[in-house]
Each structure stands twice: as C-alpha cells, then as structure tokens.
C-alpha cells in the first residue's frame, strides 16, 4: 500500500456501513485497500460523512460552498 488512494464519499459510506455491521478494522482496511490509520480518520468523520449528500458519487472531499447562492445559480444555469 505505498500509493495514496483517494476514496469517494460513496466509498466512505460503504466503509462506514461495514464498520456499523461489526466487521474488524483490519479486514475492512484490506477489503478497501487502505491503511488502518485512514480507516480511523474515516471513522472520526462519521457524522460529517453520513450527513453529506452522496448524490454526486464522484465527489471526494467534504467541502461546503462559500457562496451557496452563486453555486445554486450556476446549477440552474447549466440545466
């Protein structure tokens, strides 16, 4: 596991689902190909990840928009 792996929000939801089922940390880390300390970081961010809208399955970061009104206007404009 020498290369850095960037997980999508959808993948992080799946990881948290496995944690909630009671699967061992080591097994989850091996299944998803991540180091155990990354799993711990995902577990610490449990609430933020669960509350984030995973409708954009390719998003990788939990970032909030600074100017939400502009973001909404761009979305309406592109549709």
trRosetta pair geometry for C-beta under 8 A, 3 or more apart (Angstrom, degrees):
i j d omega theta_ij theta_ji phi_ij phi_ji
1 5 7.8 -65 -156 -10 94 117
1 33 6.7 170 -107 -179 105 71
1 34 7.4 112 -148 -147 139 17
1 35 5.7 159 125 -63 149 85
5 33 6.1 114 -53 111 170 102
5 34 5.9 -119 66 -94 129 81
5 38 7.9 49 64 -160 97 174
6 60 5.3 19 159 -161 110 142
7 11 4.2 -123 -169 87 100 129
7 12 5.4 119 123 -54 125 83
7 15 7.4 7 -178 -19 160 136
7 32 7.3 14 -100 173 132 126
7 34 7.1 -24 -47 -75 128 138
7 42 7.7 -6 63 -91 150 131
7 60 7.0 144 89 -142 37 88
8 11 4.8 100 53 6 74 100
8 12 7.1 -136 99 -3 42 87
8 57 6.2 41 158 166 146 61
8 58 6.1 -83 -122 -142 131 26
8 59 6.5 101 -156 72 86 42
8 60 5.4 -75 -108 -92 53 69
9 12 5.5 -54 -150 37 35 114
9 13 6.5 43 149 -24 65 99
9 49 6.7 -179 -151 -148 83 85
9 52 5.8 -108 -151 107 138 133
9 54 4.9 -159 115 -113 115 89
9 56 7.7 64 35 82 132 75
9 57 7.4 -135 61 -141 90 38
9 59 5.3 8 -4 85 120 93
9 60 7.0 -153 -30 -109 73 22
9 62 7.3 115 -98 -74 113 78
10 13 5.6 -48 -154 29 33 115
10 14 6.8 34 148 -18 62 102
10 54 5.2 119 -81 -171 71 126
10 57 4.6 15 -36 -147 141 85
11 14 5.5 -50 -153 34 37 114
11 15 6.5 41 148 -21 66 102
11 32 6.9 125 178 -145 110 123
12 15 5.4 -47 -147 33 37 115
12 16 6.4 36 153 -16 65 103
12 42 5.5 -155 -144 -144 98 118
12 45 7.9 -32 -176 90 139 117
12 49 5.1 -112 129 -148 126 139
13 16 5.8 -56 -149 39 31 109
13 17 6.4 37 150 -24 64 105
13 49 6.6 -169 -75 157 64 108
13 50 7.6 118 -116 -99 85 55
13 54 5.8 -31 -34 -71 145 158
14 17 5.4 -51 -150 31 33 116
14 18 6.6 34 152 -18 64 101
14 32 7.8 150 100 -93 111 124
15 18 5.7 -54 -155 34 33 111
15 19 6.5 35 148 -20 65 104
15 28 6.2 98 -150 179 82 120
15 32 5.9 -8 -91 -52 107 162
15 34 8.0 -9 -109 28 143 145
15 39 6.9 -145 -178 -127 130 83
15 42 5.6 -2 105 140 141 157
16 19 5.3 -49 -147 35 38 115
16 20 6.3 40 153 -20 67 103
16 42 6.8 -136 -63 149 87 108
16 43 7.4 150 -107 -101 82 58
16 46 6.0 134 -127 -130 128 84
16 49 6.2 165 -36 100 148 136
16 50 6.8 -133 132 -68 164 93
17 20 5.7 -53 -148 36 31 112
17 21 6.6 33 151 -22 63 104
18 21 5.6 -53 -150 32 33 114
18 23 4.6 -41 172 34 89 138
18 28 5.0 147 116 -113 135 113
18 31 7.3 -167 -136 68 166 150
19 22 7.9 62 171 -59 32 18
19 23 6.7 -82 -87 51 29 87
19 25 7.8 34 -111 -93 93 70
19 28 6.5 16 -68 -86 74 166
19 39 7.9 156 -78 -175 121 103
19 43 6.2 170 -136 -100 165 103
23 27 5.5 -111 171 83 100 122
23 28 5.3 116 110 -59 118 99
24 27 4.4 85 66 8 92 107
24 28 6.9 -163 91 -8 46 85
25 28 5.8 -58 -148 36 31 110
25 29 6.2 31 156 -20 67 107
25 36 5.9 66 147 -139 113 101
25 39 5.7 145 -160 117 93 149
25 40 7.8 28 -150 -63 136 77
26 29 5.8 -55 -149 35 29 112
26 30 6.5 26 154 -16 64 107
26 36 6.7 -23 -95 -89 58 119
27 30 5.8 -56 -147 38 31 109
27 31 6.2 34 154 -24 65 108
28 31 5.6 -54 -145 35 30 114
28 32 6.3 2 165 5 66 110
28 39 6.0 114 99 -127 116 140
29 32 6.6 -71 -143 50 23 91
29 33 7.9 -172 166 8 53 2
29 34 5.4 -105 -146 76 71 72
29 35 6.4 -5 -160 175 124 14
29 36 4.8 -50 -77 -78 159 62
29 38 7.5 125 -125 59 98 94
29 39 5.1 -88 -79 -34 94 138
30 33 7.4 26 -172 -74 29 41
32 39 8.0 132 56 -85 130 102
34 38 4.4 -102 170 78 116 136
34 39 6.1 137 101 -51 119 83
35 38 5.0 100 62 1 76 102
35 39 7.5 -137 103 -4 45 87
36 39 5.3 -51 -154 33 42 117
36 40 6.6 46 150 -22 69 99
37 40 5.4 -45 -151 31 40 116
37 41 6.7 44 149 -21 65 100
38 41 5.6 -51 -152 34 36 113
38 42 6.5 38 149 -19 66 102
39 42 5.6 -52 -149 35 34 112
39 43 6.4 35 151 -20 65 105
40 43 5.6 -54 -149 36 33 113
40 44 6.5 37 152 -23 65 102
41 44 5.6 -50 -150 31 33 113
41 45 6.6 16 155 -5 64 108
42 45 6.0 -68 -150 47 31 101
42 46 7.6 75 144 -71 59 63
42 49 7.0 27 -166 -40 78 158
43 46 5.7 1 -168 -53 42 105
45 48 4.8 -55 -174 48 85 115
45 49 5.3 86 123 -27 94 103
45 62 7.1 -169 -177 -3 134 156
46 49 6.1 -66 -148 39 23 107
46 50 6.1 17 161 -16 64 113
47 50 5.9 -58 -143 39 28 109
47 51 6.2 15 162 -10 64 114
48 51 6.2 -66 -145 43 25 103
48 52 6.3 34 155 -35 64 107
48 62 5.4 52 152 -167 120 162
49 52 5.7 -50 -147 20 30 116
49 62 6.9 -96 -85 -77 60 134
52 62 5.6 -104 -83 -122 147 97
53 56 7.5 64 109 12 90 82
54 57 6.4 47 166 -95 86 61
54 59 7.8 -149 -137 50 54 110
56 59 4.5 65 104 -22 110 112
65 68 5.0 120 89 -87 117 62
65 70 7.9 -155 166 65 124 87
65 71 4.4 -28 -163 -37 162 154
67 70 4.0 24 123 21 118 118
67 71 6.4 148 95 -19 68 87
68 71 5.4 -55 -146 37 36 115
68 72 6.2 36 156 -19 69 104
69 72 5.8 -51 -146 36 31 110
69 73 6.4 33 153 -20 63 106
70 73 5.6 -54 -148 36 32 113
70 74 6.4 33 153 -19 65 104
71 74 5.9 -54 -150 34 30 110
71 75 6.5 31 152 -19 63 105
72 75 5.6 -53 -149 35 33 113
72 76 6.4 32 153 -16 66 105
73 76 5.8 -54 -148 39 32 110
73 77 6.1 34 153 -23 65 110
74 77 5.5 -54 -143 37 31 115
74 78 6.3 25 160 -16 66 108
75 78 6.2 -60 -146 38 27 105
75 79 6.6 25 157 -23 62 110
76 79 6.0 -61 -149 31 30 110
